[in-house]
Amino acid sequence: MQIPPTFPTLPGLTVPLPKRPRWSTLIARHTSGREVRNVRWACPIWSFEVTYEGVTSGETRTHLIAHSQQIITDFFQKCRGAGGAFLYVDPIDTRVVGGALGEADGTTRDFVFKRMMESYNEPVGWVLNVSTVYVDGVAVDPSTWTVVAPNVLRFTTAPRIGVVSADFNFAYLCRFTDDELDESQFMSDLWSVNNVKFQTVRSQFA
């Protein structure tokens, strides 16, 4: 599977950085006031929004990356707006240490990489690298497993019964929400790129 391009890291990013989980729930209300609710998704769609208050189309701004305005525009064009997928590395949500992937039963070889948030876990979009794989807390030989893109751990032979866990880095698999990019020039070579919205898309195993 071809690795999607990675959303560029550029200076000029403003805060806050909105990040929202979204679920899909069907709600049927009865005349009595009672409700029947049906959650249609197994995990949420995450929405992100970023704004750059200062990117440059030139080379003379030493505190900025040269041609950073063209970099973000070029990336959007290559994705064809909302048409193409890309990887987004959240700077504060990319590392999982000792993340439980599932219970080995002695026959299962494939385990989906997951991120843990307190008591809730969900599949990650794309695994970037894996440091260590464990079975019941004991590191296993790296030659006995491989990563199948986008997010599956595959053992050459089924591991013994126990909890499979791993240390790894991941990215969100995303697409742009809109087909338009809002850019504004406010000086000769300085631009703002406003309200760039994107959202996760389902991985093959999510």
C-alpha positions, -999 to 999 in steps of 0.1 A, spaced: 0 0 0 14 34 -10 22 57 19 1 89 17 19 123 18 23 139 52 7 173 61 36 198 61 49 212 94 53 250 90 59 280 113 32 306 117 6 281 131 -18 298 155 -35 285 187 -59 272 197 -59 241 174 -95 228 174 -98 190 175 -132 174 177 -145 138 178 -178 133 160 -201 103 163 -232 93 143 -263 84 163 -298 77 150 -324 89 176 -360 79 174 -383 98 198 -416 85 210 -447 104 220 -440 93 256 -407 112 255 -386 80 255 -359 75 230 -343 47 211 -307 54 201 -286 36 176 -249 44 174 -239 37 138 -201 40 140 -177 19 160 -153 48 164 -155 86 158 -145 107 129 -119 133 142 -121 169 128 -91 193 129 -87 230 120 -55 249 116 -47 286 107 -14 300 96 -11 338 103 23 341 86 36 321 57 58 336 30 59 334 -7 95 346 -7 129 338 6 140 368 27 120 361 59 146 343 79 122 333 107 100 315 82 105 286 59 111 299 23 81 296 1 60 282 29 29 297 12 36 277 -19 43 246 2 9 245 18 -8 255 -15 11 228 -34 1 202 -8 -36 211 -11 -34 210 -49 -17 176 -50 -44 162 -27 -70 177 -52 -88 193 -23 -110 168 -5 -102 141 -30 -69 128 -17 -58 113 16 -28 124 37 -12 118 70 -15 143 99 10 139 128 -6 155 158 24 169 178 8 160 212 -10 128 201 13 106 181 31 82 206 16 51 222 36 32 249 25 -2 260 -7 1 241 -28 -31 243 -37 -45 208 -57 -75 220 -57 -110 235 -36 -136 217 -55 -170 216 -27 -191 201 -42 -190 166 -47 -153 157 -18 -137 138 -31 -102 130 -38 -75 156 -49 -39 149 -28 -11 164 -49 10 188 -45 41 209 -58 42 244 -76 71 262 -82 61 298 -108 32 293 -116 39 256 -95 27 227 -98 30 190 -78 19 159 -51 43 147 -51 56 112 -16 48 101 14 33 120 46 52 114 71 31 133 71 4 160 97 3 187 88 -29 206 61 -55 206 52 -74 238 33 -105 248 23 -104 284 48 -76 289 78 -95 275 94 -81 244 93 -104 214 119 -109 187 114 -82 159 120 -109 133 88 -126 143 64 -98 133 59 -72 107 37 -41 101 10 -44 74 -1 -9 63 -19 10 74 -23 -3 110 -20 -41 114 6 -61 134 12 -95 118 31 -123 134 48 -149 113 33 -175 136 5 -170 161 19 -158 195 13 -177 227 -18 -169 247 -15 -135 264 -20 -98 260 -3 -83 229 9 -47 233 33 -24 216 52 9 217 47 28 184 41 61 167 11 68 145 -5 94 123 -41 103 116 -53 93 80 -71 124 68 -86 143 39 -94 180 35 -130 188 45 -135 214 18 -124 218 -19 -113 254 -13 -83 269 5 -87 303 20 -55 323 15 -50 361 20 -20 382 11 -15 410 37 21 421 27 42 418 -4 54 383 5 33 374 36 1 354 36 -24 340 60 -40 306 54 -73 305 73 -94 278 88 -79 248 70 -102 220 79 -96 183 76 -110 151 90 -101 115 95 -111 88 70 -115 51 78 -84 30 75 -88 -5 60 -90 -20 95 -110 6 115 
